[in-house]
Amino acid sequence: MHAAFLRYFTVVARAGSIRAASEQLHVASSAISRQIQKVEDELGTPLFERLPGGLRLTQAGKRLLAHADQTLNDFEVLKGELGALRGEKTGTVSIASLDSLLVSFLPEQVSRYHKAHPKVDFRVRTGAHGTVATMVAEGEADLGITFSLARPEDTEFISPIPMPLMAMVAKEHPLADRASVTLADCAAYNLLLQLDTAPIRSLIEMELSVLNRTGRVLAASNNLLMLKPLILEGDGVAFYTPLGMVRELTEGSIAAVPLAGTRLGGLELGLLVPRRRKLTQAAEALVAQLTEGLEELRDAPWMRKFNALEGA
């Protein structure tokens, strides 16, 4: 129903270049460029500033982007309502998530949802908390799964459960049998830190600096798959929630040790949704299912050690 231009325009606006948008859309750069030029001519105003480093929205472009986002979202809502008239959930749900949730929790939830609503598709992207929050606020994702940290005003954090960062170590590591550890305890060993996870890494480094302990950073990566083998080999201490280590915690190859005396132990995990933008019926149904899934995590066996510390 809606011109391909709206989709082209929103992708170009966020990618910052026609070439990058072309790769995402699998559409020739020349076709995208012609569409944008045609609409600029019709509106009588440029939508982008052409800069050496790429494209930047003009004020007119920013207004059109808001209109395009709203129009495309309204159309997705309409498609969902038409599907409901046929007694089925349809459409595409886009999710932004912390990468640790992709190890088991989110794939299991998507599979469960697919069995109940086979005509719904999913688009899942990962990022640090700030990236997840921005994607939800700007309409790039219908919902996010992230921590209870600072977020844009036009988003809402719902369905929170305690999900602390814990010290992850191999079962033979000297810290493995401790009831709890401090960051200073951890800094006595090699550290395995996450990259691109502001403000989490900033909090870790700030608290260590206050203690006048920095520790050796043996390895830092933005990918859990890089650091997990190093944890298993006993090469250092990493800081994760239990969600990315469920299999290893269950089989006992990795121990999750609660952190004492730090704000990192008080984190909550939940869903981030838009305040003003209406969700499709498919997305609303997923929010309801994920809320149930998060409640189940609260009572998971690998959370007992943390829950015992909280109750002490």
C-alpha positions in Angstrom: 0.0 0.0 0.0 2.8 2.4 0.9 5.4 3.6 -1.5 8.8 1.8 -1.3 10.2 5.2 -0.8 9.2 5.3 2.9 11.1 2.1 3.6 14.1 3.3 1.5 14.1 6.7 3.2 14.1 5.3 6.8 16.9 2.9 6.1 19.0 5.6 4.4 18.3 8.0 7.3 19.6 5.6 9.9 22.4 4.1 7.8 23.8 7.5 6.9 24.6 6.5 3.4 22.9 5.2 0.3 25.5 2.5 -0.2 24.9 1.1 3.3 21.2 1.2 2.8 21.5 -0.6 -0.6 23.3 -3.4 1.1 20.7 -3.7 3.8 17.7 -3.5 1.4 19.3 -5.5 -1.5 18.2 -2.7 -3.8 20.5 -0.9 -6.3 22.0 2.3 -5.0 20.8 4.1 -8.2 17.2 3.1 -7.6 17.3 4.4 -4.0 19.0 7.6 -5.1 16.3 8.2 -7.8 13.5 7.7 -5.3 15.0 10.2 -2.9 15.7 12.8 -5.6 12.2 12.4 -6.9 10.6 13.1 -3.6 12.9 16.0 -2.8 11.9 17.5 -6.1 8.2 17.0 -5.3 8.5 18.5 -1.8 10.8 21.3 -3.1 13.3 20.9 -0.3 16.4 18.7 0.3 15.9 15.8 2.8 19.6 15.2 3.3 22.8 17.2 3.6 25.4 15.6 1.3 28.6 15.5 3.3 32.0 13.9 2.6 31.4 11.4 5.3 27.8 10.5 4.3 24.3 11.9 4.5 22.7 13.8 7.3 19.1 14.6 7.7 17.9 18.2 7.2 15.2 19.6 9.4 12.7 18.7 6.7 14.2 15.2 6.6 13.8 14.8 10.3 10.1 15.7 10.1 9.7 13.3 7.2 11.4 10.5 9.1 9.0 10.9 12.0 6.1 10.8 9.6 7.6 7.7 7.8 8.1 5.8 11.1 4.6 6.6 12.2 3.1 5.6 8.8 5.0 2.3 8.6 4.2 1.4 12.2 0.5 2.2 11.7 0.5 0.0 8.6 2.0 -2.9 10.6 -0.7 -2.4 13.3 -3.3 -2.4 10.6 -2.0 -5.7 9.1 -2.1 -7.2 12.6 -5.7 -6.1 13.1 -6.7 -7.6 9.7 -5.0 -10.8 10.7 -6.9 -10.8 14.0 -10.2 -10.7 12.0 -9.1 -14.0 10.5 -8.3 -15.3 14.0 -4.5 -15.3 13.6 -1.4 -13.4 14.6 0.5 -12.1 11.6 3.4 -9.7 10.7 6.9 -9.2 11.8 8.2 -8.5 15.4 11.6 -6.8 15.8 13.5 -7.3 19.0 16.6 -5.6 20.3 18.4 -7.6 23.0 21.5 -8.1 25.1 23.6 -10.8 23.4 23.6 -13.1 26.4 19.9 -13.6 26.0 20.5 -15.2 22.6 22.3 -18.1 24.0 19.2 -19.9 25.2 16.4 -17.7 26.5 15.3 -15.8 23.4 15.7 -18.7 20.9 13.5 -20.8 23.3 10.9 -18.0 23.5 10.8 -17.5 19.7 10.4 -21.2 19.1 7.6 -21.4 21.7 5.8 -18.4 20.2 6.2 -19.8 16.6 4.4 -22.9 17.6 1.4 -20.9 18.8 1.6 -18.2 16.0 3.3 -19.7 12.9 2.6 -16.7 10.7 4.6 -14.3 12.7 8.3 -13.6 11.7 11.1 -12.2 13.8 14.0 -9.8 13.4 16.5 -9.9 16.3 19.5 -7.6 16.7 21.9 -7.5 19.7 23.7 -4.6 21.3 24.7 -3.1 24.6 22.0 -1.4 26.8 22.4 1.9 25.1 22.0 0.5 21.7 18.9 -1.5 22.7 17.3 1.5 24.3 18.0 3.7 21.2 16.5 1.1 18.9 13.3 0.9 20.8 13.0 4.7 21.2 13.6 5.4 17.5 11.3 2.6 16.3 13.9 0.3 14.9 12.7 -2.4 17.4 9.3 -3.1 18.7 10.7 -4.1 22.1 13.9 -4.6 23.8 15.2 -6.9 26.6 17.8 -5.1 28.7 18.8 -3.8 32.1 17.1 -1.3 34.3 19.5 1.5 33.5 19.1 5.0 32.1 16.8 5.1 29.1 15.0 7.5 26.8 11.9 9.2 28.2 9.6 7.9 25.5 10.3 4.2 26.6 9.0 2.3 29.5 10.7 -0.5 31.5 8.3 -3.3 32.4 8.3 -6.8 33.9 11.5 -6.5 35.9 13.2 -9.4 37.6 16.5 -9.4 39.6 19.3 -10.3 37.2 22.6 -9.4 38.8 26.0 -9.4 37.2 28.0 -12.1 38.8 31.6 -13.3 38.8 31.8 -16.2 36.3 34.7 -18.6 36.9 35.7 -22.1 36.1 34.6 -24.8 38.6 38.3 -25.3 39.7 39.0 -21.5 40.1 39.9 -20.4 43.7 36.8 -18.1 43.8 34.4 -20.8 42.7 33.3 -22.0 46.2 33.0 -18.6 47.7 29.5 -17.5 48.9 30.2 -14.1 47.4 33.2 -12.0 46.2 34.1 -8.3 45.9 35.5 -6.7 42.8 38.7 -6.3 44.7 38.8 -10.1 45.2 38.3 -10.5 41.4 41.0 -8.0 40.5 43.6 -10.3 42.1 43.1 -12.6 39.0 43.1 -12.0 35.3 39.9 -10.2 34.2 37.9 -11.0 31.1 35.9 -7.9 30.3 33.2 -7.1 27.8 33.7 -4.4 25.2 31.0 -1.9 24.0 28.9 -2.5 27.1 28.7 1.0 28.6 27.7 1.8 31.3 28.4 -1.7 32.7 32.1 -1.8 32.0 32.4 1.8 33.1 30.9 0.9 36.4 33.3 -2.0 36.9 36.4 0.1 36.0 35.2 3.0 38.2 34.6 0.8 41.2 37.9 -0.9 40.8 39.7 2.5 40.5 38.0 3.7 43.8 39.5 0.5 45.4 42.8 1.4 43.9 42.7 -2.0 42.1 42.6 -2.3 38.4 43.5 -5.9 37.7 45.0 -7.2 34.5 42.6 -7.4 31.6 43.7 -10.6 29.9 41.1 -10.3 27.2 38.3 -8.0 26.2 35.6 -8.7 23.6 32.1 -7.7 22.6 31.2 -11.4 22.0 30.4 -13.9 24.7 31.6 -16.7 22.5 35.1 -15.4 22.7 35.3 -15.1 26.5 33.4 -18.2 27.5 36.1 -20.7 26.5 38.6 -18.6 28.5 36.4 -18.8 31.6 36.1 -22.6 31.2 39.9 -22.9 31.0 40.2 -21.0 34.3 42.1 -18.2 32.6 40.3 -15.4 34.4 37.2 -13.9 35.9 34.3 -12.5 33.8 31.2 -10.5 34.8 28.0 -11.7 33.2 24.4 -12.4 34.2 23.7 -16.1 34.4 21.6 -16.0 31.2 24.6 -16.6 28.9 25.9 -19.5 31.0 22.8 -21.6 31.6 24.1 -24.9 30.2 27.5 -24.5 31.9 25.9 -23.5 35.3 23.6 -26.5 35.1 26.3 -29.0 34.3 28.7 -27.3 36.9 31.6 -26.4 34.6 31.2 -22.7 35.4 30.4 -21.2 38.8 28.4 -18.0 39.2 29.5 -16.1 42.4 27.4 -13.2 43.6 29.2 -9.8 43.8 29.0 -8.1 47.2 29.5 -4.4 47.9 28.7 -3.2 44.3 25.8 -1.8 42.4 26.3 -4.4 39.8 24.7 -7.0 42.0 21.4 -5.0 42.1 20.6 -5.0 38.4 17.2 -5.9 37.0 16.4 -7.4 33.7 13.1 -6.6 31.9 11.4 -5.4 28.8 11.7 -2.0 27.2 8.7 -0.9 25.2 7.7 2.4 23.6 5.4 4.8 25.6 3.6 6.4 22.7 4.0 4.1 19.7 1.3 1.4 19.5 2.5 -2.1 19.3 1.1 -4.6 16.8 -1.0 -7.4 18.2 1.8 -9.9 17.5 4.2 -7.8 19.4 1.8 -7.4 22.3 1.4 -11.1 22.5 5.1 -11.6 22.5 5.5 -9.1 25.4 2.9 -11.1 27.4 4.8 -14.3 26.7 8.2 -12.8 27.5 6.8 -11.5 30.8 5.9 -15.1 31.8 9.3 -16.3 30.6 11.1 -13.7 32.8 9.1 -14.8 35.8 10.2 -18.4 35.2 13.8 -17.2 35.2 13.4 -15.7 38.6 13.0 -19.2 40.1 15.6 -20.9 38.0 18.0 -23.3 39.9 21.1 -21.3 38.9 19.6 -18.2 40.7 19.4 -19.9 44.1 22.9 -18.8 45.2 22.1 -15.2 44.5 18.6 -15.4 46.1 20.2 -17.0 49.2 22.6 -14.0 49.4 19.7 -11.6 49.0 17.8 -13.3 51.8 20.7 -13.3 54.2 
